[in-house]
Amino acid sequence: KVDERRAACVFMVDRPVLAGFSFWCPDAEVAQSYSPLATAIFDVGGVESVLIHDMTVTVTRDPTNLQPWEQFAKSIGAQIRAHLLSGMPVVDPDFLNTMPSAEEIRDRLQDVLDEMINPGIAAHSGFITINRVVGNTVYITMGGGCQGCAASSITLRQGVEQVFRQAVPHLGAILDETDHAAGVNPYFRTLPM
């Protein structure tokens, strides 16, 4: 059964969609510039963003799109299948050719963590660590008051992701590897009203 309230849907594909890299597409304009697959998905209508990573395509629905997910997902799935069968590139090769190295991405993100993010979340006894960068995908861990905090996903999506993407426009997926269930001193056990 499809949860109609969810804002995003992850489409699993039977092969790597974008081997070694990931692609974040926040709007149709970026899609038209860099990704024929994301453009096809945005053409369905009612799409807010697209993330292409490994064997998945994550589509976030525009909040004004009230179309049932089941119908919406079938249209998107058809676009993904048609694109993969067409043999067209998923992402413009020029985009991949201008990709900074994993080390350069890590260095830029570490600077942002040290100078902007960690000093801010230290007020809540929290911190974020970069575990690794693979291609242009970053894997992080949230610790201290962030581990198990009810607001950690908000901190990640509305704060950290935005600052990271400003620092590294080529950044793809940002994946949280934190074991939030093991957090012993979360800043918020439940979200405040």
DRENDO-1510 file (C-alpha; in Angstrom, 1 decimal, always signed):
<recs>
REC; n; res; u; v; w
REC; 1; LYS; +0.0; +0.0; +0.0 .
REC; 2; VAL; +1.2; +3.5; -0.9 .
REC; 3; ASP; +1.4; +6.0; +1.9 .
REC; 4; GLU; -0.2; +9.1; +0.4 .
REC; 5; ARG; +1.3; +11.4; +3.0 .
REC; 6; ARG; +4.9; +10.7; +2.1 .
REC; 7; ALA; +6.7; +13.5; +0.2 .
REC; 8; ALA; +9.2; +11.2; -1.6 .
REC; 9; CYS; +9.2; +7.9; -3.4 .
REC; 10; VAL; +12.3; +5.8; -4.0 .
REC; 11; PHE; +12.3; +3.8; -7.3 .
REC; 12; MET; +14.6; +0.8; -7.3 .
REC; 13; VAL; +16.1; -0.1; -10.6 .
REC; 14; ASP; +17.7; -3.5; -11.6 .
REC; 15; ARG; +21.0; -1.9; -12.6 .
REC; 16; PRO; +23.2; +1.0; -11.7 .
REC; 17; VAL; +21.5; +4.2; -13.0 .
REC; 18; LEU; +24.6; +6.4; -12.6 .
REC; 19; ALA; +27.6; +4.3; -11.7 .
REC; 20; GLY; +30.1; +5.8; -9.3 .
REC; 21; PHE; +28.2; +9.1; -8.9 .
REC; 22; SER; +25.0; +10.6; -7.8 .
REC; 23; PHE; +23.0; +13.6; -9.2 .
REC; 24; TRP; +20.8; +16.0; -7.2 .
REC; 25; CYS; +18.3; +17.9; -9.2 .
REC; 26; PRO; +16.4; +20.6; -7.2 .
REC; 27; ASP; +14.3; +21.9; -10.1 .
REC; 28; ALA; +13.3; +21.5; -13.8 .
REC; 29; GLU; +15.8; +24.2; -14.9 .
REC; 30; VAL; +18.8; +22.2; -13.5 .
REC; 31; ALA; +17.3; +19.0; -15.0 .
REC; 32; GLN; +17.2; +20.6; -18.5 .
REC; 33; SER; +20.8; +21.8; -18.2 .
REC; 34; TYR; +22.3; +18.5; -17.0 .
REC; 35; SER; +20.1; +15.4; -17.0 .
REC; 36; PRO; +17.9; +14.0; -19.7 .
REC; 37; LEU; +16.5; +11.5; -17.2 .
REC; 38; ALA; +15.6; +14.1; -14.6 .
REC; 39; THR; +14.1; +16.2; -17.4 .
REC; 40; ALA; +11.8; +13.3; -18.4 .
REC; 41; ILE; +10.7; +12.9; -14.7 .
REC; 42; PHE; +10.0; +16.6; -14.3 .
REC; 43; ASP; +7.9; +16.5; -17.5 .
REC; 44; VAL; +5.5; +14.2; -15.7 .
REC; 45; GLY; +4.5; +17.3; -13.6 .
REC; 46; GLY; +4.1; +17.7; -9.9 .
REC; 47; VAL; +7.8; +17.0; -9.1 .
REC; 48; GLU; +9.8; +19.1; -6.7 .
REC; 49; SER; +13.2; +17.3; -6.9 .
REC; 50; VAL; +15.0; +14.3; -8.2 .
REC; 51; LEU; +18.0; +12.4; -6.7 .
REC; 52; ILE; +19.7; +9.8; -8.9 .
REC; 53; HIS; +22.0; +7.5; -6.8 .
REC; 54; ASP; +23.4; +4.1; -7.5 .
REC; 55; MET; +20.4; +1.8; -8.3 .
REC; 56; THR; +17.7; +4.3; -7.1 .
REC; 57; VAL; +15.9; +7.3; -8.3 .
REC; 58; THR; +14.2; +9.3; -5.5 .
REC; 59; VAL; +11.5; +11.7; -6.5 .
REC; 60; THR; +10.1; +14.3; -4.1 .
REC; 61; ARG; +6.6; +15.4; -4.9 .
REC; 62; ASP; +5.7; +19.0; -5.1 .
REC; 63; PRO; +3.6; +19.8; -2.0 .
REC; 64; THR; +0.8; +21.2; -4.2 .
REC; 65; ASN; +0.6; +17.9; -6.1 .
REC; 66; LEU; -2.4; +16.1; -4.6 .
REC; 67; GLN; -2.4; +13.3; -7.2 .
REC; 68; PRO; -2.5; +9.8; -5.6 .
REC; 69; TRP; +1.0; +8.3; -5.3 .
REC; 70; GLU; +0.1; +5.1; -7.0 .
REC; 71; GLN; -0.9; +6.9; -10.2 .
REC; 72; PHE; +1.9; +9.4; -10.0 .
REC; 73; ALA; +4.5; +6.6; -9.4 .
REC; 74; LYS; +3.4; +4.6; -12.4 .
REC; 75; SER; +3.9; +7.7; -14.7 .
REC; 76; ILE; +7.4; +8.3; -13.2 .
REC; 77; GLY; +8.3; +4.6; -13.4 .
REC; 78; ALA; +7.3; +4.6; -17.1 .
REC; 79; GLN; +9.6; +7.6; -17.7 .
REC; 80; ILE; +12.5; +5.9; -15.9 .
REC; 81; ARG; +12.1; +2.6; -17.9 .
REC; 82; ALA; +11.8; +4.4; -21.2 .
REC; 83; HIS; +14.8; +6.5; -20.6 .
REC; 84; LEU; +17.0; +3.6; -19.6 .
REC; 85; LEU; +15.9; +1.6; -22.6 .
REC; 86; SER; +16.6; +4.6; -24.9 .
REC; 87; GLY; +20.4; +4.4; -24.3 .
REC; 88; MET; +20.6; +8.2; -23.7 .
REC; 89; PRO; +22.9; +9.4; -21.0 .
REC; 90; VAL; +21.4; +9.8; -17.5 .
REC; 91; VAL; +23.5; +12.9; -16.9 .
REC; 92; ASP; +25.4; +15.1; -19.4 .
REC; 93; PRO; +29.0; +13.8; -19.6 .
REC; 94; ASP; +30.3; +17.4; -19.4 .
REC; 95; PHE; +28.8; +17.6; -15.9 .
REC; 96; LEU; +30.7; +14.5; -14.8 .
REC; 97; ASN; +33.9; +15.7; -16.5 .
REC; 98; THR; +33.8; +18.9; -14.3 .
REC; 99; MET; +33.2; +17.0; -11.1 .
REC; 100; PRO; +35.7; +17.8; -8.4 .
REC; 101; SER; +37.7; +14.8; -6.9 .
REC; 102; ALA; +36.3; +13.1; -3.8 .
REC; 103; GLU; +39.2; +14.5; -1.8 .
REC; 104; GLU; +38.4; +18.1; -3.0 .
REC; 105; ILE; +34.7; +17.6; -2.1 .
REC; 106; ARG; +35.7; +16.2; +1.3 .
REC; 107; ASP; +38.0; +19.1; +2.0 .
REC; 108; ARG; +35.4; +21.7; +1.1 .
REC; 109; LEU; +32.7; +20.0; +3.2 .
REC; 110; GLN; +35.1; +19.6; +6.1 .
REC; 111; ASP; +35.8; +23.4; +6.0 .
REC; 112; VAL; +32.0; +24.1; +6.1 .
REC; 113; LEU; +31.6; +21.7; +9.0 .
REC; 114; ASP; +34.4; +23.3; +10.9 .
REC; 115; GLU; +33.5; +26.9; +10.3 .
REC; 116; MET; +29.7; +26.9; +10.0 .
REC; 117; ILE; +27.8; +23.8; +11.0 .
REC; 118; ASN; +29.5; +22.2; +14.0 .
REC; 119; PRO; +29.9; +25.5; +15.9 .
REC; 120; GLY; +26.2; +26.0; +15.4 .
REC; 121; ILE; +25.0; +22.6; +16.5 .
REC; 122; ALA; +27.5; +22.5; +19.4 .
REC; 123; ALA; +25.0; +24.7; +21.2 .
REC; 124; HIS; +22.8; +21.6; +21.3 .
REC; 125; SER; +25.8; +19.4; +22.3 .
REC; 126; GLY; +25.9; +17.9; +18.7 .
REC; 127; PHE; +28.4; +17.4; +15.9 .
REC; 128; ILE; +28.6; +16.0; +12.4 .
REC; 129; THR; +31.4; +13.9; +11.1 .
REC; 130; ILE; +32.2; +13.0; +7.4 .
REC; 131; ASN; +32.7; +9.3; +7.2 .
REC; 132; ARG; +33.7; +9.2; +3.5 .
REC; 133; VAL; +33.1; +10.6; +0.1 .
REC; 134; VAL; +32.5; +8.2; -2.8 .
REC; 135; GLY; +32.4; +10.0; -6.2 .
REC; 136; ASN; +30.3; +12.9; -5.2 .
REC; 137; THR; +28.2; +11.1; -2.5 .
REC; 138; VAL; +28.9; +12.1; +1.1 .
REC; 139; TYR; +28.3; +9.7; +4.1 .
REC; 140; ILE; +28.0; +11.4; +7.4 .
REC; 141; THR; +27.4; +10.5; +11.1 .
REC; 142; MET; +25.6; +12.8; +13.6 .
REC; 143; GLY; +26.8; +12.6; +17.2 .
REC; 144; GLY; +26.3; +14.0; +20.6 .
REC; 145; GLY; +22.9; +15.6; +21.1 .
REC; 146; CYS; +22.2; +15.0; +17.3 .
REC; 147; GLN; +22.3; +11.2; +17.7 .
REC; 148; GLY; +18.7; +10.2; +18.3 .
REC; 149; CYS; +17.4; +13.7; +18.3 .
REC; 150; ALA; +13.9; +14.0; +17.0 .
REC; 151; ALA; +14.9; +17.1; +15.0 .
REC; 152; SER; +18.0; +15.5; +13.4 .
REC; 153; SER; +16.3; +14.9; +10.0 .
REC; 154; ILE; +15.2; +18.5; +10.0 .
REC; 155; THR; +18.7; +19.7; +10.8 .
REC; 156; LEU; +20.1; +17.6; +8.0 .
REC; 157; ARG; +17.5; +18.4; +5.3 .
REC; 158; GLN; +16.9; +22.1; +6.0 .
REC; 159; GLY; +20.3; +23.1; +7.3 .
REC; 160; VAL; +23.3; +20.9; +6.5 .
REC; 161; GLU; +22.2; +19.8; +3.0 .
REC; 162; GLN; +21.6; +23.4; +1.9 .
REC; 163; VAL; +25.0; +24.6; +3.2 .
REC; 164; PHE; +26.8; +21.6; +1.7 .
REC; 165; ARG; +25.2; +22.1; -1.7 .
REC; 166; GLN; +26.2; +25.8; -1.7 .
REC; 167; ALA; +29.8; +24.8; -1.0 .
REC; 168; VAL; +29.9; +22.0; -3.6 .
REC; 169; PRO; +27.3; +22.5; -6.4 .
REC; 170; HIS; +28.2; +19.1; -7.9 .
REC; 171; LEU; +27.3; +17.3; -4.6 .
REC; 172; GLY; +25.0; +14.3; -5.1 .
REC; 173; ALA; +23.5; +12.2; -2.3 .
REC; 174; ILE; +24.0; +13.1; +1.3 .
REC; 175; LEU; +23.5; +9.9; +3.4 .
REC; 176; ASP; +23.2; +9.8; +7.1 .
REC; 177; GLU; +24.8; +6.6; +8.6 .
REC; 178; THR; +24.0; +7.5; +12.2 .
REC; 179; ASP; +22.5; +4.8; +14.5 .
REC; 180; HIS; +19.9; +7.1; +15.9 .
REC; 181; ALA; +18.4; +4.4; +18.1 .
REC; 182; ALA; +21.7; +4.2; +20.0 .
REC; 183; GLY; +21.6; +7.9; +21.0 .
REC; 184; VAL; +21.7; +8.2; +24.8 .
REC; 185; ASN; +21.4; +12.0; +25.2 .
REC; 186; PRO; +19.3; +13.5; +22.3 .
REC; 187; TYR; +18.7; +17.2; +22.4 .
REC; 188; PHE; +15.0; +16.7; +21.6 .
REC; 189; ARG; +13.3; +13.4; +22.4 .
REC; 190; THR; +10.2; +14.6; +20.6 .
REC; 191; LEU; +9.7; +17.6; +18.4 .
REC; 192; PRO; +8.7; +20.8; +20.2 .
REC; 193; MET; +5.3; +22.2; +19.4 .
</recs>
